[in-house]
Amino acid sequence: MSFNLFYSPDINDNLQLPEFESQHCVKVLRMKAGDNLTVTDGKGYFYNCILVHADSKNCTVSVLERYEIPAVRNFKLHIAFSPTKQMDRNEWFIEKATEIGIDRFTPLKSYYSERKDVKTERLQKIAVAALKQSQQALLPEIDNQMIFNEFITKPYKSKKFIAHCHEKPKSPLAKLYNKGEDALILIGPEGDFSENEVEDAINNGFEPISLGNTRLRTETACLVAMHTIHVINNQ
C-alpha cells in the first residue's frame, strides 16, 4: 500500500509539522483540514493523524493512533566513508543507502580525502526524503565528519572491516561476514586509504576486505558493500 508519508521527529511533544512538511502538505498535495495523513518520527513509529489546521508554514495534526513498525532487519549496518569532492555523488549514496536500509553513516577525513569539510544538514535532508520515499520508519544516523585515526580507535561492538585496493592480504567481504552480524565497513576516497591507515585499522581490529576485481568509485564501493551484507542476510 502506497501513501504520502510525512516526517516530524518531535510529533510526540509538538503536533505542528515542520515548515518544509507543512508546505509540501498544503502547496504540493493540496491537503485540507479533515484529511488523513501518516507521520513518522524516524525513530521506528508511524502515526495515523488527521489534519486539524492546514497552513503552508505550520500545519497542525491530531494523532489518532501511534504504532511501532517491526524491524525489517536483525542486524545493524554502519558505513564510514571518505566523501567525494562532488557533493552530488555523496548525496546520491546517502539517498540510495537509506532506501536500501542502513543504520548509520560516518563521513571520514582520511589522508587522501578530496573533501575536507562536510555539512551534514544537507545529507540529513536527503536521508529524510529517502526515508519517506521508501516508506520506512527508522531514519539512519549521520555523524559529523571524523578524523580517520580517531574514528578507528573508538569501541564498536560490530564486526569491523576496511576495504582497500593495496596489494596486501585481504578476503572478499562475503567470506568474512556471517549472517546476522552487525557490520561496520570503512570505504576510502578515490585515492584509497594510505597504507599506514590500512595498517592502523588492522591493528585496531578491522579486517581487510576486497569488494571485487575492479576499482570502484567511493559511492559505488559503499553500495556494493551494503548490497553484499543485505544479500547474505536475505538468504
Beta strands, then each sheet from edge to edge (+ up, - down):
strand 1: 5-7
strand 2: 36-40
strand 3: 45-53
strand 4: 60-68
strand 5: 77-81
strand 6: 104-109
strand 7: 141-142
strand 8: 146-147
strand 9: 159-163
strand 10: 171-172
strand 11: 183-187
strand 12: 207-210
sheet 1: 1+ 2+ 3- 4+
sheet 2: 7+ 6+ 5+ 11+ 9+ 12+ 10+
sheet 3: 7+ 6+ 8+
end
